[in-house]
Amino acid sequence: MPTDIANMVKVFERPASLTGARFTYCPGCSHGVITRIIGQTLDELGIAERTIGLAPVGCSVFAYLWYKCDALQVAHGRASAVATGVKRARPESIVFSYQGDGDFASIGTAESIHAANRGENITVIFVNNQIYGMTGGELAPTTLVDQKTSTTPDGRDPTLFGYPIRFSEVIAQLDAPAYITRQALYDTKRINDTTAAIKKAFEYQVEGKGYSLVEILSTCPTNWRMTPLQSNEHVENVVTEVFPLGDLIDRG
Amino acid sequence: MGERLLLRGNEVIAEAAIRAGCECYFAYPITPQAELLEHMARHMPRLGRTFVQAESEIGAISMVYGAASTGVRTMTSSSSPGISLKQEGISYLAGSNLPAVIVNVVRGGPGLGNIAPSQCDYFQATKGGGHGDYRMIVLGPSTVPEAGELTILAFDLADKYRIPVMILADGLLGQMMEPVELPEPVDLESLPAKDWAATGAEGRDPNIILSFDLGPENLKQMNLVLQEKYREIVNNEVRYEESDSQDADIVIAAHGTIARIAKSVVRMARAEGIKLGLFRPITLWPYPYEPLRALADRVDTVLTVEMSAGQMWEDVRLAVAERAKTPFYGEMGGVVPTPLTILNEVRKHAN
């Protein structure tokens, strides 16, 4: 039976807020999914034309290429401080920073905590894959105990390297933030949850409610030495034991 | 011109920045520039402008990067150890072609040093304190009123060339009070539009602010653009002051506070028959090599005097290039030479 193209309904397409530039991410990595969700959110809220995105250092250094919005590439760890400068200078703009775990929770510790503590009206997308992807799979602040990385070849020994830091929980101790949540992407439900969380985070900014942080447990099949499927199972079965999912603060 | 005010150098720089249209100021407390921060804290919010006491110097310069990216006039200030922390951000500002003003009220170093006046950050300011092939315009005020004038100029030059500009002051200048007349505030609407700024891409293609390209050929091109800009600045923006040099046998080469002290030394020397003049660079980068070289052809000696171990001295020797003798006298650690100690140095070189 010939396909009746005229009567087909388009149920899925690239968000209008994405440029269509090819991603530079490895197969199976979650960055692409997160990027799509952000694009979809900018579409749904109709805010792309007043959004300024901040690309970090690391695998997502090219993040400024994906969105049809103004963007800055910023120094490693400094995105939350830069976002402060952008938002204070242009309060009418929508500002989001996209930061990995090394960026947000290690080298940018001071900038991250203090932007949150000032309650800056910005949205932080915090991508936690427990490893330094771009530089070759080194220890991250979030690396699990006993996890092998290129700088902990025998596994993370907590007596030498400390424990994985639950940075969202640290920030959740503060009085100012409006919304802090941890999400994952290992199945359809979790992708839908993450989509809802990212949307809420941007909505809070639009409504002037203040600082929002969406931590997303991401995968790094390349440096984890796992298939994409194994990576998703690893997040579901192992990573979420250390980094439990759910809202930590919602003062909306 | 506005009313006559009696203010500290730090306050004059702050007030001049406000009148120059600085809309966002970010800084972290440090002596001896705390009055600058405090003046901004009092006045910026009342004007509906942004004052943020940042979590660190790194945070402050990163906030400047963000604000500058959106096209507003923005500034940070600090003193030596804090300026060291800002070097990452300064390199990014330079690489991303962003205008910003950075004030260094220099104190004794290295390390924690002390809070007394010094000129020991000259290398850091003029030779590239951060990573990469970049330059920054560096202005060296010598008096409190000039600190105000140069602060306003700094904002204009920063915008004109899309470059970070540093005011290199010192603790003495920051703390000293003098009467000043500052100009009326600029009309923000009158400032040139910045079509490159990140303001939201409504009705146009996105503006992207960045300092990197992974392709060597592309990054080379970005560097060539910077170098062309620096050549233009060298050709157009050299500023200096030359006084009592027409008949001079000796000139003192000095910048900032020391140049001011040297003016007293010139009077004292001439009273005892020594034909002494003064050469004072106002732009420390671009350095006035050519005017100093021309002067060196007419004098026997160019005596460099600094509150450092001889940092600007290197530029003086580069300019003079054996055309005259180039002795040096410097003090370190926050010691400010008196006119008499400098005069004694001059006497050693007078025939």
Interface residues (C-beta under 8 A of the other chain):
Chain A: A48 E49 R50 T51 I52 A55 V61 Y64 Y67 K68 C69 D70 A71 L72 Q73 V74 A75 R78 A81 V82 A83 T84 G85 V86 K87 R88 A89 R90 E92 S93 A110 E111 I113 H114 R118
Chain B: E23 C24 F26 T50 V52 A54 E55 S56 I58 G59 A60 S62 M63 V64 Y65 G66 A67 A68 S69 T70 G71 V72 T74 E88 G89 Y92 S96 A198 T199 G200 A201 E202 G203 P206 N207 I208 I209 L210 S211 F212
